[in-house]
Amino acid sequence: MKKARKGEVKRKTKEVEIRVTVGLDGKGEFAGNSGSVFIDHMVRTLAKHSRIDIFVETSGDLKHHVIEDLGLTLGKALNEALGGKAGIARFGYAYVPMDDSLARAVIDLSGRAYSRIYLGVKGAVIEDTKVEDILHFLESLSQSLQCNLHIRVLYGTNDHHRVEAAVKAMALALKTAVSIGGFPDVPSAKGEI
């Protein structure tokens, strides 16, 4: 019987209390609330297009702290669900258009944290969320997932569309990278990730 690839991480500090549960082989369902309508929209989008089930519970003092720590906790939960990473494809990439915008995302579940993210947005706020918090969420997720994450929005005039295209591209790249069937063992010449 195939082992369920699930992860659950709880994070409690003096500023926040967060619980994230993920299922890599899910239906792409999202439930919960981060306190940010736009971040919820992006996490729902990530879940839908990666086909990863994501459940979040959050509370905290400031929206910035909750968004940052949600990124950290989500990345750790995904990493936990990956286990030893045997059999995964490891790499993934995708281009996604959204109306006026085109985004590219490339991911390597290498066990090494590095991100280079260019959203190219013009405003300081999208819906109810500061752009700097959106960027920090993506960087924090990459750091705690211990992956290389490269995202570039190639063009676009609408900031909401730019970020949503980027998250959809990341979701599709992640879906490929976590998929089983790429290797019979750990996908690394070193023998471990």
Secondary structure, 3 states (H helix, E strand, C coil): CCCCCEEEEEEECCCEEEEEEEECCCCCCEEEECCCHHHHHHHHHHHHHHCCEEEEEEEECCHHHHHHHHHHHHHHHHHHHHCCCCCECCEEEEEEEECCEEEEEEEECCCCCEEEEECCCCCCEECCEEHHHHHHHHHHHHHHHCCEEEEEEEECCCHHHHHHHHHHHHHHHHHHHHCECCCCCCCCCCCCC
